[in-house]
Amino acid sequence: MDGAKHPGLDGKTGTLTRGKQADIVLLNATALNVAPLNSVPGAVVSLMDRSNVETVIVAGMVRKWQGCLLSADLGRLRHELEASRDYLFKAFGIRQDLFAYS
């Protein structure tokens, strides 16, 4: 609540209240990377990573459901990322060898 109150946003965010916007992340606490679960806060901070994110809701819109991204063109994103990499390698004269150790 304090994170929303300080900038004056507590009227529309900061708590899970009807009429307010909320971003919600549901984490998988049964995954092997957190077993055995001894402390929920400790597991979230120290053990969990992006693979534990099961569901994401942003301002009431489900963006990820049961581990799958919704409304994301991953093929296009991969193409854009590879084009950016290729541009940077060429711009800085770096020989591209995907199997070389750095």
Residue frames relative to the residue before (quaternion, step in Angstrom):
aa qw qx qy qz dx dy dz
M 1.0000 0.0000 0.0000 0.0000 0.00 0.00 0.00
D 0.6540 0.5332 -0.3308 0.4225 3.60 0.93 -0.85
G 0.6078 0.5677 -0.3504 0.4308 3.59 1.09 -0.68
A 0.6987 0.4247 -0.2583 0.5146 3.58 1.12 -0.63
K 0.6340 0.5687 -0.3286 0.4082 3.59 1.06 -0.73
H 0.6409 0.5675 -0.3331 0.3953 3.58 0.88 -0.93
P 0.7651 0.3235 -0.2275 0.5081 3.66 0.79 -0.83
G 0.5771 -0.6256 0.3675 0.3749 3.61 1.24 0.22
L 0.4998 0.6688 -0.4148 0.3616 3.59 1.17 0.53
D 0.4253 0.7513 -0.4360 0.2541 3.59 1.27 -0.04
G 0.5697 0.5864 -0.3882 0.4253 3.61 1.21 -0.19
K 0.7973 0.2566 -0.1473 0.5260 3.61 1.14 -0.48
T 0.7808 0.1657 -0.1242 0.5895 3.63 1.23 -0.24
G 0.5568 0.6582 -0.4231 0.2787 3.56 -1.31 -0.10
T 0.7827 0.0875 -0.0661 0.6126 3.58 1.19 -0.47
L 0.4776 -0.6222 0.5236 0.3326 3.55 -1.27 0.36
T 0.2536 0.7620 -0.5314 0.2696 3.51 0.17 1.38
R 0.5822 -0.5840 0.4332 0.3638 3.59 -1.01 0.80
G 0.7952 0.2829 -0.2365 0.4812 3.55 -0.91 1.01
K 0.6567 0.4625 -0.3189 0.5032 3.59 1.26 -0.15
Q 0.4768 -0.6330 0.5229 0.3138 3.56 -1.27 0.44
A 0.0106 0.7988 -0.6011 0.0223 3.54 -1.10 0.72
D 0.2070 -0.7077 0.6579 0.1535 3.52 -1.23 0.61
I 0.0568 -0.8126 0.5794 -0.0266 3.55 -0.73 1.11
V 0.0911 -0.7701 0.6303 0.0368 3.56 -0.98 0.91
L 0.1568 -0.7672 0.6168 0.0791 3.57 -0.85 1.04
L 0.1738 -0.8109 0.5568 0.0471 3.55 -0.73 1.13
N 0.4135 -0.6905 0.5404 0.2456 3.56 -1.13 0.73
A 0.1332 -0.8191 0.5568 0.0351 3.55 -0.39 1.26
T 0.6085 0.5509 -0.3601 0.4433 3.60 1.27 0.14
A 0.4499 0.6952 -0.4513 0.3326 3.60 1.26 -0.01
L 0.6280 -0.5839 0.3720 0.3553 3.57 -1.14 0.64
N 0.6316 0.5587 -0.3566 0.4021 3.62 1.03 -0.60
V 0.7289 0.3551 -0.2539 0.5274 3.62 1.22 -0.07
A 0.5233 0.6447 -0.4101 0.3773 3.60 1.26 0.15
P 0.5783 -0.2795 -0.7653 0.0420 1.53 -1.82 1.65
L 0.4733 -0.6825 0.4835 0.2766 3.56 -0.98 0.86
N 0.0827 -0.8170 0.5706 0.0018 3.56 -0.59 1.19
S 0.7921 0.0299 0.0317 0.6089 3.55 1.09 -0.76
V 0.4182 -0.7262 0.4843 0.2513 3.58 -0.58 1.13
P 0.6850 0.4537 -0.3245 0.4687 3.67 0.70 -0.87
G 0.6466 0.5267 -0.3189 0.4503 3.59 0.98 -0.80
A 0.6552 0.5075 -0.3071 0.4677 3.57 0.99 -0.83
V 0.6479 0.5151 -0.3240 0.4581 3.59 0.93 -0.86
V 0.7301 0.4397 -0.2434 0.4630 3.58 0.84 -0.96
S 0.8153 0.3337 -0.1393 0.4522 3.57 0.80 -0.99
L 0.8062 0.3386 -0.1476 0.4622 3.60 0.96 -0.75
M 0.6841 0.5135 -0.3018 0.4210 3.59 0.97 -0.77
D 0.0704 -0.7598 0.6447 0.0463 3.52 -1.29 0.56
R 0.7865 -0.3436 0.2114 0.4677 3.59 -1.25 -0.15
S 0.5944 0.5794 -0.3764 0.4115 3.61 1.12 -0.47
N 0.6392 0.5314 -0.3233 0.4522 3.60 1.21 -0.35
V 0.5483 0.6102 -0.4049 0.4039 3.61 1.24 -0.20
E 0.1728 -0.8147 0.5511 0.0526 3.57 -0.48 1.24
T 0.8125 0.0041 0.0695 0.5788 3.57 0.79 -1.05
V 0.0616 -0.7753 0.6283 0.0195 3.55 -1.07 0.83
I 0.0538 -0.7677 0.6385 0.0016 3.55 -0.91 1.01
V 0.0707 -0.7970 0.5998 -0.0068 3.58 -0.70 1.13
A 0.8375 -0.1234 0.0357 0.5311 3.58 -0.62 1.19
G 0.7548 -0.4091 0.1998 0.4723 3.56 0.93 0.94
M 0.6421 0.4966 -0.3241 0.4859 3.61 1.26 -0.10
V 0.3563 -0.7201 0.5525 0.2220 3.60 -0.78 1.01
R 0.1411 -0.8175 0.5573 0.0348 3.58 -0.63 1.18
K 0.7638 0.0797 -0.0554 0.6382 3.57 1.23 -0.52
W 0.0267 -0.8068 0.5895 -0.0287 3.56 -0.85 0.98
Q 0.8492 -0.0753 -0.0049 0.5226 3.55 -0.80 1.11
G 0.7650 -0.4081 0.1796 0.4648 3.55 0.90 1.02
C 0.6813 0.4677 -0.2893 0.4831 3.61 1.24 -0.11
L 0.4198 -0.6852 0.5360 0.2587 3.56 -0.93 0.94
L 0.2287 -0.7572 0.5978 0.1300 3.54 -1.05 0.80
S 0.8473 0.1425 -0.1122 0.4992 3.58 -1.11 0.67
A 0.5435 0.5757 -0.4330 0.4308 3.59 0.97 0.79
D 0.2649 -0.7472 0.5907 0.1505 3.56 -0.88 1.00
L 0.1744 -0.8387 0.5094 0.0816 3.57 0.21 1.31
G 0.5981 0.5595 -0.3609 0.4460 3.60 1.08 -0.60
R 0.6656 0.4854 -0.2937 0.4848 3.58 0.93 -0.89
L 0.6434 0.5223 -0.3223 0.4576 3.58 0.96 -0.85
R 0.6460 0.5106 -0.3209 0.4680 3.61 0.93 -0.87
H 0.6426 0.5234 -0.3180 0.4604 3.59 0.97 -0.86
E 0.6687 0.4959 -0.2971 0.4676 3.60 0.93 -0.90
L 0.6486 0.5134 -0.3170 0.4640 3.60 0.99 -0.79
E 0.6695 0.4870 -0.2994 0.4744 3.58 0.95 -0.85
A 0.6324 0.5190 -0.3323 0.4695 3.61 1.02 -0.74
S 0.6379 0.5188 -0.3210 0.4700 3.59 1.03 -0.77
R 0.6378 0.5208 -0.3132 0.4731 3.58 0.98 -0.87
D 0.6698 0.5049 -0.2976 0.4559 3.58 0.87 -0.97
Y 0.6341 0.5310 -0.3229 0.4600 3.58 1.01 -0.82
L 0.6864 0.4860 -0.2847 0.4599 3.58 0.86 -0.98
F 0.6345 0.5212 -0.3354 0.4618 3.60 0.94 -0.82
K 0.6788 0.4838 -0.2923 0.4688 3.57 0.91 -0.91
A 0.6580 0.5327 -0.3069 0.4348 3.60 0.90 -0.93
F 0.7714 0.3277 -0.1749 0.5166 3.60 1.04 -0.75
G 0.5058 -0.6974 0.3982 0.3151 3.57 1.24 0.29
I 0.3871 0.7149 -0.4898 0.3150 3.56 1.07 0.68
R 0.3883 -0.7060 0.5449 0.2320 3.54 -0.85 1.02
Q 0.3050 -0.7732 0.5326 0.1596 3.55 -0.74 1.05
D 0.1617 0.7455 -0.6285 0.1522 3.53 -0.65 1.21
L 0.2914 -0.8196 0.4699 0.1500 3.57 -0.12 1.30
F 0.7215 0.4345 -0.2491 0.4781 3.59 1.22 -0.38
A 0.5108 0.6469 -0.4170 0.3830 3.61 1.28 0.10
Y 0.4100 -0.6643 0.5598 0.2780 3.56 -1.19 0.57
S 0.3961 -0.7161 0.5210 0.2426 3.55 -1.06 0.71
